[in-house]
Every structure is written in structure tokens, then in C-alpha cells.
């Protein structure tokens, strides 16, 4: 990993990239081109060959942080859902009493608390045995928390109607956050694959053994 100041000759930000049509200034992502860029050896972080180690040292705690943000966003989405459902009337009834919305509220409460407890457990295990010893729990929360947020936000958008897909509420931003995190730091499929690999290894099953069996 190397520090490259933006004003270094040869560095050019070609364009900023959108997410669902919106820019995420000031901390969004851009397409950066490097042409014969040179920096001092001192700009190497920690040392040569340590890039992967640095990345892995961040990813475990970073995933905890992402999941905490998902839980907070989900709580806000639930608050908005309840406020909308109890303050808006249709067909002579509050929206909360129509279309299974009470069940959606209950399901959201359960899902948030499940994700919160799993995240707390992953954080506790990282503290006790380190990120390598908590790979199952880290991967699990990376799957659970964004999917939980995406579902709750989708329900909140539905009860808001047209207002839910506008920028009058933070719901569209929450939805983008949830969908992005299902790719960030590895897609859902990678994390599920790792969880399955660890579970199978506990029981003496490996990919090589499977290949021999198929042969």
C-alpha cells in the first residue's frame, strides 16, 4: 500500500462515479488514472509486501463498523415506518392497520435485534480470539446486517408510497447503503462460501475430498 498525493504528477481523477444515479460527495469513489507516477520510497505504508496484511487488519473491525451503521439505519427506518403508519389514513384507517403493516413492524423489530446480537457476538469474538478466529462470525454479520437493512428499508419505502422513493426522507440513501454493502468487502456469495467451507472443515469435509468422490 502506497500513499499517493492527488497533486503528484501523472495522477488524474477522470470522473466521479454515481451510486443509483447520485454522487456521494465528499467521500465517494472516482475513476483515477495513473501515468508514470513516482513517489518516494517513504510513501510505502509499513513496508513492502505488507499490503494484504494491512487490508486484512482493517477488514474485520471495518465490517463491524458497517454492521453497526446498518443497525442504526434500520432503527431509523423503523421509526419512520411507524410514524408514517400511525399518522397517515387511508380507507378510513391508519396505514398501520392495513396490508399486514403491523406484522412488518414486528418482523423488523425481531430482525434488528437478531442482527444486533450477532454483531455484538462477532465483536466480542474478535476481542477474544482475533479476526482470524472469528471469520465465521464476521462473514455472518456481513451477510445478515445489510440484508436486514435492505428488507426493512424496502418495507418502509412501501408504506411511504411515492414519498419513500424521493429525497424527502433518508430511505433512498439507506437502501443504497444496504445494497452497496452486499458487495463491499466481498459479496454475499463469498461470505456464505467461507461460512460453508469452515462448517464443512469442522466435519472433515474438504473440496479435494469432494473431487475424489466425484471421480
C-alpha positions as CSV (number, residue, x, y, z in Angstrom):
1,X,0.0,0.0,0.0
2,X,1.4,3.3,-1.1
3,X,0.4,6.9,-0.3
4,X,0.0,9.0,-3.5
5,X,-1.0,12.7,-3.0
6,X,-3.5,13.9,-5.6
7,X,-1.2,16.6,-6.8
8,X,1.5,14.1,-7.8
9,X,2.4,14.4,-11.5
10,X,0.6,11.8,-13.5
11,X,-2.4,11.4,-11.2
12,X,-5.7,12.3,-12.8
13,X,-9.2,11.9,-11.5
14,X,-11.1,11.2,-14.7
15,X,-14.6,11.3,-13.2
16,X,-16.6,10.8,-10.0
17,X,-18.8,7.7,-10.0
18,X,-22.5,7.7,-9.1
19,X,-24.4,5.1,-7.0
20,X,-28.0,4.7,-8.1
21,X,-27.7,8.0,-10.0
22,X,-26.4,10.1,-7.1
23,X,-23.0,11.3,-6.2
24,X,-21.7,10.6,-2.7
25,X,-19.6,13.7,-2.0
26,X,-17.2,14.2,-0.5
27,X,-16.2,10.6,0.3
28,X,-17.5,8.9,-2.9
29,X,-15.4,6.9,-5.4
30,X,-13.7,8.2,-8.5
31,X,-12.0,6.8,-11.6
32,X,-8.4,7.6,-11.1
33,X,-5.7,7.2,-13.8
34,X,-2.0,6.9,-13.0
35,X,0.5,7.7,-15.7
36,X,4.2,7.1,-14.9
37,X,3.5,8.2,-11.3
38,X,6.5,8.2,-9.0
39,X,6.5,8.7,-5.2
40,X,9.3,8.4,-2.6
41,X,10.0,5.0,-1.0
42,X,8.9,6.6,2.3
43,X,5.3,6.6,1.0
44,X,5.1,2.9,1.3
45,X,2.8,2.1,4.4
46,X,4.6,-0.1,6.9
47,X,6.7,-1.8,4.3
48,X,6.9,-3.7,1.0
49,X,4.8,-6.8,0.8
50,X,2.5,-5.8,3.7
51,X,-0.4,-4.5,1.8
52,X,-2.6,-7.7,2.3
53,X,-1.8,-7.7,6.0
54,X,-2.8,-4.1,6.3
55,X,-6.0,-4.7,4.4
56,X,-7.0,-7.8,6.5
57,X,-6.2,-5.9,9.7
58,X,-8.8,-3.3,8.7
59,X,-11.5,-5.6,7.2
60,X,-12.6,-7.4,10.4
61,X,-13.2,-4.2,12.5
62,X,-14.4,-2.4,9.4
63,X,-17.1,-4.9,8.9
64,X,-18.2,-4.5,12.5
65,X,-18.5,-0.7,11.8
66,X,-20.5,-1.3,8.6
67,X,-22.9,-3.5,10.5
68,X,-23.3,-1.0,13.4
69,X,-24.3,1.6,10.8
70,X,-26.8,-0.8,9.2
71,X,-28.4,-1.4,12.6
72,X,-28.7,2.3,13.3
73,X,-30.1,3.0,9.8
74,X,-32.6,0.2,10.3
75,X,-33.8,1.7,13.6
76,X,-34.4,5.0,11.9
77,X,-36.2,3.3,9.1
78,X,-38.4,1.5,11.6
79,X,-39.2,4.8,13.4
80,X,-40.1,6.4,10.0
81,X,-42.3,3.4,9.2
82,X,-44.2,3.6,12.4
83,X,-44.6,7.4,12.2
84,X,-46.0,7.1,8.7
85,X,-48.2,4.2,9.5
86,X,-49.8,5.9,12.5
87,X,-50.2,9.4,11.1
88,X,-51.4,8.6,7.6
89,X,-55.0,7.5,7.0
90,X,-56.4,5.5,4.0
91,X,-59.8,3.8,3.5
92,X,-60.8,5.2,6.9
93,X,-58.0,3.6,8.9
94,X,-54.4,4.4,9.8
95,X,-52.0,2.7,7.4
96,X,-50.6,0.7,10.3
97,X,-53.8,-1.2,10.4
98,X,-53.8,-2.1,6.7
99,X,-52.0,-4.6,4.5
100,X,-50.1,-6.5,7.1
101,X,-48.1,-3.5,8.3
102,X,-48.3,-4.4,11.9
103,X,-46.6,-7.8,11.1
104,X,-43.9,-5.9,9.2
105,X,-43.2,-3.8,12.3
106,X,-42.9,-6.9,14.4
107,X,-40.7,-8.6,11.9
108,X,-38.4,-5.5,11.7
109,X,-38.0,-5.4,15.4
110,X,-37.1,-9.1,15.5
111,X,-34.6,-8.8,12.6
112,X,-32.9,-5.7,14.0
113,X,-32.3,-7.3,17.4
114,X,-31.1,-10.5,15.9
115,X,-28.6,-8.6,13.7
116,X,-27.5,-6.5,16.7
117,X,-26.8,-9.6,18.9
118,X,-24.9,-11.3,16.1
119,X,-22.8,-8.2,15.6
120,X,-22.1,-7.9,19.3
121,X,-21.1,-11.6,19.4
122,X,-18.7,-11.1,16.4
123,X,-17.1,-8.0,18.1
124,X,-16.7,-10.0,21.3
125,X,-15.1,-12.9,19.5
126,X,-12.7,-10.6,17.6
127,X,-11.6,-9.2,21.0
128,X,-11.1,-12.7,22.4
129,X,-9.5,-14.6,19.6
130,X,-8.7,-12.1,16.9
131,X,-10.2,-11.6,13.4
132,X,-8.8,-15.0,12.1
133,X,-10.6,-16.8,14.8
134,X,-13.8,-15.0,14.2
135,X,-14.1,-15.5,10.4
136,X,-17.4,-17.2,10.6
137,X,-19.0,-14.6,12.7
138,X,-17.5,-11.7,10.7
139,X,-18.8,-13.2,7.4
140,X,-22.2,-13.9,9.0
141,X,-22.8,-10.3,10.1
142,X,-21.7,-9.1,6.7
143,X,-24.5,-11.2,5.1
144,X,-27.1,-10.6,7.8
145,X,-26.9,-6.8,8.6
146,X,-27.1,-5.4,5.0
147,X,-29.9,-7.8,4.0
148,X,-31.8,-7.0,7.2
149,X,-31.5,-3.3,6.4
150,X,-32.5,-3.7,2.8
151,X,-35.6,-5.6,3.7
152,X,-36.7,-3.1,6.5
153,X,-36.0,-0.1,4.3
154,X,-38.0,-1.7,1.4
155,X,-40.9,-2.1,3.7
156,X,-40.5,1.5,5.0
157,X,-40.5,2.8,1.4
158,X,-43.6,0.8,0.6
159,X,-45.6,2.3,3.5
160,X,-44.4,5.8,2.5
161,X,-45.6,5.4,-1.1
162,X,-44.2,7.9,-3.5
163,X,-42.6,9.9,-0.7
164,X,-40.4,6.8,0.0
165,X,-38.6,7.0,-3.3
166,X,-38.0,10.7,-3.1
167,X,-35.3,12.6,-1.2
168,X,-37.8,13.8,1.4
169,X,-36.7,11.0,3.7
170,X,-33.3,9.3,4.2
171,X,-34.8,6.0,3.0
172,X,-33.3,6.0,-0.5
173,X,-29.9,6.7,1.0
174,X,-30.4,3.8,3.4
175,X,-31.4,1.5,0.6
176,X,-28.3,2.4,-1.4
177,X,-26.2,1.9,1.7
178,X,-27.6,-1.6,2.2
179,X,-27.3,-2.7,-1.4
180,X,-23.7,-1.4,-1.6
181,X,-22.7,-3.2,1.5
182,X,-23.8,-6.5,0.0
183,X,-20.9,-6.0,-2.4
184,X,-18.4,-4.0,-0.3
185,X,-15.6,-6.1,1.4
186,X,-16.8,-9.1,-0.6
187,X,-20.2,-10.1,-2.0
188,X,-22.8,-12.1,-0.1
189,X,-21.8,-15.3,-2.0
190,X,-18.1,-15.1,-0.9
191,X,-19.1,-14.8,2.7
192,X,-21.6,-17.6,2.5
193,X,-19.0,-19.7,0.8
194,X,-16.5,-19.1,3.6
195,X,-19.0,-19.9,6.3
196,X,-19.9,-23.2,4.5
197,X,-16.2,-24.0,4.0
198,X,-15.5,-23.6,7.7
199,X,-18.5,-25.6,8.7
200,X,-17.6,-28.5,6.3
201,X,-14.0,-28.4,7.5
202,X,-15.2,-28.9,11.1
203,X,-16.7,-32.2,10.0
204,X,-13.7,-33.3,8.0
205,X,-15.1,-32.5,4.6
206,X,-12.9,-30.7,2.0
207,X,-13.1,-29.7,-1.6
208,X,-10.3,-32.2,-2.6
209,X,-12.3,-35.0,-0.9
210,X,-15.4,-34.0,-2.9
211,X,-13.4,-34.1,-6.1
212,X,-12.1,-37.6,-5.4
213,X,-15.6,-38.7,-4.6
214,X,-16.9,-37.3,-7.9
215,X,-14.1,-39.1,-9.8
